[in-house]
Amino acid sequence: MTILLIGADGQLGSELRQAFSDQDLVPLTHADLELTDPARVLELVRQYRPGLILNTAAYHRVDECEGFPERAFAVNAVAIRDLAIAAKEIGAALVHFSTDYVFDGRQRNPYREVDPPGPLSVYATSKLAGEHLVMAVLPQHFVIRTSGLYGPAGRRNKTGNFVETMLRLAREGREIRVVGDQIVTPTSAEDLARKVRQLVETGAYGLYHITNNGECSWHQFASAIFDMTGLHPRLQETTAAAFAAPARRPAYSVLDNANLRSLGLDDLRHWREALADYLAKRARLLDQV
């Protein structure tokens, strides 16, 4: 079976390339495909006729989306609808990734797939719209929500990830302010990609939450990064209100992998274990340079 991977050079895309490396995989980067060009999307889908499409492409600069809602909806919703239509034409299944930010954060227990969403930002609303459009158009879908994603490719791309940002700021000797009143589950892109491979092989289409286990604030996550690397920057805890980011984030967006658990697949590592593994591998790579 041919598999089309969209966003192949991103954090998650790079890990999916590894997870599906034994398959007939066609990796597409932004240079190969502008997702908002429906004619090009249909052309490539017809050309390769994949049995499975993995889509990691998104406009995910959360604060920037507030100023460019048309762009956010064009990439995160309309383009996803067109991709689902193209997949349906050739009978392909689609794996599409969404976000914990679709919830409003009023709960204080992990959100299950059946819990009603309540997006607080343009980004979150556009991602939720994309979810609904995939589900409406294409029965053969895996819609996957995840949280706090980080992976090795974050060292190379412009947006980076939270881990790499913290390490860079520490190296620069900057004072670092991180919010302590937003609770999430940091998730390893490597762990997520491996689990996606297992999930796809079940053929159990639907909506899934997939994150590492456990929960922490962003400040606690930053503290763990520095503890594990032996760094001692000036780290200050702040609040979301004081940080005053343009886009509102949920105060609590921990996801319960309930549907994954129903398949007997919720064996992901605790976020601390996954982080330690990431940092160890990162250190080994840097030693080889």
C-alpha positions as a printed NumPy array, in Angstrom:
array([[  0.   ,   0.   ,   0.   ],
       [  1.231,   3.443,  -0.91 ],
       [  1.18 ,   6.017,   1.91 ],
       [  1.208,   9.754,   1.227],
       [  2.821,  11.795,   4.015],
       [  2.072,  15.523,   3.92 ],
       [  4.376,  17.724,   5.992],
       [  7.176,  15.169,   5.89 ],
       [  9.908,  17.522,   7.121],
       [  8.134,  18.759,  10.265],
       [  8.493,  17.51 ,  13.833],
       [  5.779,  14.897,  13.557],
       [  6.289,  14.256,   9.855],
       [  9.93 ,  13.351,  10.43 ],
       [  8.955,  10.813,  13.075],
       [  6.174,   9.367,  10.91 ],
       [  8.746,   8.809,   8.176],
       [ 10.606,   6.579,  10.621],
       [  7.486,   4.832,  11.912],
       [  6.338,   3.953,   8.369],
       [  9.81 ,   3.525,   6.831],
       [  9.119,  -0.094,   5.843],
       [  6.119,   0.971,   3.744],
       [  5.823,   2.421,   0.238],
       [  5.978,   5.956,   1.623],
       [  5.751,   9.118,  -0.487],
       [  6.994,  12.047,   1.647],
       [  5.778,  15.502,   0.588],
       [  7.097,  18.779,   1.982],
       [  5.64 ,  22.262,   1.579],
       [  7.89 ,  22.682,  -1.46 ],
       [  6.083,  19.745,  -3.067],
       [  2.564,  20.686,  -2.055],
       [  0.751,  23.851,  -1.019],
       [ -2.154,  22.378,   0.906],
       [ -4.455,  25.293,   0.053],
       [ -4.176,  24.492,  -3.672],
       [ -7.031,  21.98 ,  -4.149],
       [ -6.154,  21.278,  -7.773],
       [ -2.595,  20.318,  -6.823],
       [ -3.854,  18.229,  -3.899],
       [ -6.199,  16.302,  -6.179],
       [ -3.484,  15.93 ,  -8.82 ],
       [ -1.027,  14.337,  -6.387],
       [ -3.651,  12.114,  -4.773],
       [ -4.715,  10.841,  -8.203],
       [ -1.089,  10.42 ,  -9.244],
       [  0.015,   8.289,  -6.299],
       [ -3.374,   6.75 ,  -5.416],
       [ -2.392,   6.062,  -1.801],
       [ -4.346,   3.733,   0.431],
       [ -3.513,   6.008,   3.374],
       [ -2.806,   9.723,   3.691],
       [ -1.009,  11.103,   6.748],
       [ -1.514,  14.848,   7.06 ],
       [  0.597,  16.809,   9.551],
       [  0.45 ,  20.149,   7.719],
       [ -1.199,  23.017,   9.614],
       [ -1.016,  26.707,  10.357],
       [ -0.123,  26.292,  14.029],
       [  1.377,  29.605,  15.075],
       [ -1.303,  30.049,  17.698],
       [ -0.862,  33.75 ,  18.426],
       [ -0.278,  34.683,  14.797],
       [ -3.564,  33.048,  13.831],
       [ -5.421,  35.723,  15.818],
       [ -4.32 ,  38.311,  13.267],
       [ -4.825,  36.097,  10.214],
       [ -8.083,  34.173,  10.718],
       [ -8.674,  33.768,   6.989],
       [ -5.316,  32.047,   6.612],
       [ -5.968,  29.864,   9.662],
       [ -9.299,  28.628,   8.304],
       [ -7.935,  28.249,   4.762],
       [ -5.173,  25.891,   5.943],
       [ -6.715,  24.209,   8.985],
       [-10.286,  23.755,   7.735],
       [-11.003,  24.386,   4.043],
       [ -7.835,  22.684,   2.79 ],
       [ -8.529,  19.722,   5.059],
       [-12.02 ,  19.389,   3.609],
       [-10.544,  19.367,   0.097],
       [ -7.981,  16.761,   1.129],
       [-10.757,  14.569,   2.554],
       [-12.746,  14.934,  -0.67 ],
       [ -9.695,  13.86 ,  -2.692],
       [ -9.134,  10.893,  -0.367],
       [-12.752,   9.837,  -0.73 ],
       [-12.523,   9.911,  -4.52 ],
       [ -9.82 ,   7.237,  -4.567],
       [-10.968,   5.315,  -1.476],
       [ -8.044,   6.318,   0.759],
       [ -8.1  ,   6.593,   4.539],
       [ -6.91 ,   9.843,   6.131],
       [ -5.003,  10.464,   9.354],
       [ -5.424,  14.083,  10.411],
       [ -3.95 ,  15.731,  13.503],
       [ -5.695,  18.182,  15.778],
       [ -5.072,  19.772,  19.163],
       [ -5.916,  19.793,  22.86 ],
       [ -6.715,  23.498,  22.426],
       [-10.172,  22.617,  21.093],
       [-11.248,  22.467,  24.77 ],
       [-11.978,  25.489,  26.974],
       [-10.066,  24.207,  30.005],
       [-12.878,  24.508,  32.534],
       [-12.623,  20.853,  33.533],
       [-10.075,  19.671,  36.052],
       [ -9.995,  16.088,  34.908],
       [ -8.606,  14.841,  31.578],
       [-10.792,  15.417,  28.553],
       [-12.16 ,  12.355,  26.783],
       [-13.136,  12.217,  23.13 ],
       [-16.824,  12.442,  24.071],
       [-16.407,  15.698,  26.015],
       [-17.8  ,  18.771,  24.23 ],
       [-15.158,  21.108,  22.799],
       [-15.116,  24.853,  23.418],
       [-12.265,  26.534,  21.517],
       [-10.978,  29.855,  22.864],
       [ -8.847,  31.053,  19.932],
       [ -8.877,  31.399,  16.161],
       [ -6.34 ,  28.595,  15.891],
       [ -8.375,  26.223,  18.043],
       [-11.618,  27.073,  16.248],
       [-10.042,  26.478,  12.846],
       [ -8.644,  23.134,  13.967],
       [-12.021,  22.061,  15.338],
       [-13.63 ,  23.048,  12.028],
       [-11.093,  20.853,  10.25 ],
       [-12.024,  17.925,  12.486],
       [-15.718,  18.299,  11.699],
       [-15.099,  18.591,   7.969],
       [-12.987,  15.424,   7.855],
       [-15.625,  13.512,   9.793],
       [-18.437,  14.839,   7.61 ],
       [-16.734,  14.048,   4.308],
       [-14.763,  10.851,   4.86 ],
       [-15.867,   7.808,   6.883],
       [-12.35 ,   6.283,   6.742],
       [-10.719,   8.807,   9.064],
       [ -8.427,   8.857,  12.057],
       [ -8.671,  12.294,  13.676],
       [ -6.018,  12.52 ,  16.37 ],
       [ -5.77 ,  15.208,  19.043],
       [ -2.443,  15.614,  20.777],
       [ -0.725,  18.085,  23.111],
       [  2.573,  19.905,  23.689],
       [  4.38 ,  18.162,  20.844],
       [  8.174,  18.159,  20.596],
       [ 10.636,  16.264,  18.427],
       [ 14.188,  16.439,  17.027],
       [ 13.098,  18.317,  13.899],
       [ 12.249,  21.234,  16.185],
       [ 15.955,  22.043,  16.309],
       [ 15.946,  22.705,  12.577],
       [ 12.69 ,  24.468,  11.739],
       [ 11.697,  28.085,  12.323],
       [  8.963,  27.476,  14.878],
       [ 11.027,  25.052,  16.967],
       [  9.382,  23.545,  20.029],
       [  9.125,  24.315,  23.726],
       [ 12.097,  22.143,  24.713],
       [ 14.416,  23.705,  22.158],
       [ 13.189,  27.211,  23.002],
       [ 13.914,  26.686,  26.702],
       [ 17.398,  25.329,  25.995],
       [ 18.172,  28.207,  23.637],
       [ 17.054,  30.837,  26.137],
       [ 19.109,  29.163,  28.86 ],
       [ 22.216,  29.195,  26.65 ],
       [ 21.657,  32.885,  25.955],
       [ 21.551,  33.635,  29.669],
       [ 18.116,  35.17 ,  29.417],
       [ 15.598,  35.407,  32.231],
       [ 12.843,  32.974,  31.339],
       [  9.199,  33.518,  32.26 ],
       [  6.874,  30.526,  31.875],
       [  3.214,  30.242,  32.812],
       [  2.328,  28.026,  35.739],
       [ -1.454,  28.105,  35.39 ],
       [ -1.839,  26.188,  32.134],
       [ -1.8  ,  22.407,  32.558],
       [ -0.958,  20.119,  29.628],
       [  0.715,  16.821,  28.764],
       [  3.969,  17.289,  26.837],
       [  4.112,  14.641,  24.121],
       [  7.018,  13.09 ,  22.266],
       [  6.575,  13.138,  18.495],
       [  8.422,   9.819,  18.37 ],
       [  5.957,   8.191,  20.768],
       [  2.988,   9.673,  18.92 ],
       [  4.23 ,   8.452,  15.527],
       [  4.75 ,   4.912,  16.795],
       [  1.267,   4.872,  18.276],
       [ -0.254,   6.186,  15.038],
       [  1.306,   3.237,  13.206],
       [ -0.273,   0.821,  15.685],
       [ -3.634,   2.567,  15.523],
       [ -3.768,   2.597,  11.722],
       [ -3.11 ,  -1.118,  11.652],
       [ -6.254,  -1.764,  13.742],
       [ -8.472,  -0.19 ,  11.078],
       [-10.626,   1.256,  13.873],
       [-11.553,   4.62 ,  12.363],
       [-12.635,   7.496,  14.563],
       [-11.548,  10.297,  16.892],
       [ -8.622,   9.643,  19.228],
       [ -6.643,  11.43 ,  21.907],
       [ -2.975,  10.408,  21.873],
       [ -0.535,  11.948,  24.341],
       [  2.09 ,  10.744,  26.745],
       [  0.756,  10.094,  30.233],
       [  0.746,  12.415,  33.238],
       [  0.284,  16.188,  33.371],
       [  2.179,  19.331,  34.339],
       [  2.185,  23.086,  33.946],
       [  4.412,  24.661,  31.328],
       [  6.557,  25.976,  34.198],
       [  6.918,  22.456,  35.613],
       [  7.84 ,  21.212,  32.157],
       [ 10.532,  23.896,  31.861],
       [ 11.864,  23.024,  35.327],
       [ 12.108,  19.357,  34.339],
       [ 14.016,  20.261,  31.167],
       [ 16.581,  22.214,  33.169],
       [ 16.826,  19.612,  35.936],
       [ 17.511,  16.876,  33.399],
       [ 20.139,  18.904,  31.535],
       [ 21.859,  20.37 ,  34.591],
       [ 21.129,  23.931,  33.53 ],
       [ 20.318,  26.671,  36.03 ],
       [ 18.825,  29.647,  34.193],
       [ 16.793,  32.399,  35.825],
       [ 13.385,  30.733,  35.538],
       [ 10.375,  32.705,  36.773],
       [  6.826,  31.428,  37.082],
       [  4.151,  33.727,  35.71 ],
       [  0.439,  33.593,  34.896],
       [ -1.394,  33.521,  31.601],
       [ -2.91 ,  36.915,  32.433],
       [  0.494,  38.456,  33.107],
       [  2.041,  36.855,  30.025],
       [ -0.775,  38.37 ,  27.95 ],
       [ -0.402,  36.288,  24.796],
       [ -2.706,  37.364,  21.94 ],
       [ -4.494,  33.988,  21.82 ],
       [ -6.275,  32.529,  24.82 ],
       [ -5.213,  29.033,  25.865],
       [ -7.209,  26.616,  28.005],
       [ -6.106,  26.564,  31.642],
       [ -6.378,  22.77 ,  31.612],
       [ -6.149,  20.73 ,  28.417],
       [ -4.932,  17.325,  29.517],
       [ -6.318,  14.601,  27.254],
       [ -7.573,  11.181,  28.303],
       [ -6.582,   8.519,  25.746],
       [ -9.953,   6.842,  26.334],
       [-10.64 ,   5.545,  22.82 ],
       [ -7.062,   4.334,  22.513],
       [ -7.45 ,   2.534,  25.848],
       [-10.599,   0.817,  24.581],
       [ -8.402,  -0.825,  21.922],
       [ -5.799,  -1.856,  24.507],
       [ -3.252,   0.592,  23.073],
       [ -2.851,   3.2  ,  25.816],
       [  0.631,   2.206,  26.935],
       [  2.409,   5.48 ,  26.195],
       [  5.199,   6.537,  28.541],
       [  4.906,   9.14 ,  31.263],
       [  5.918,  12.537,  29.92 ],
       [  8.985,  12.665,  32.2  ],
       [ 10.31 ,   9.373,  30.85 ],
       [  9.729,  10.482,  27.258],
       [ 11.439,  13.826,  27.921],
       [ 14.464,  12.167,  29.504],
       [ 14.802,   9.889,  26.476],
       [ 14.522,  12.842,  24.086],
       [ 17.195,  14.812,  25.934],
       [ 19.537,  11.819,  26.1  ],
       [ 19.224,  11.185,  22.358],
       [ 19.667,  14.896,  21.702],
       [ 22.886,  14.953,  23.73 ],
       [ 24.262,  11.946,  21.847],
       [ 23.535,  13.6  ,  18.5  ],
       [ 25.282,  16.797,  19.59 ],
       [ 28.314,  14.787,  20.728],
       [ 28.603,  13.315,  17.237],
       [ 28.708,  16.743,  15.565]])
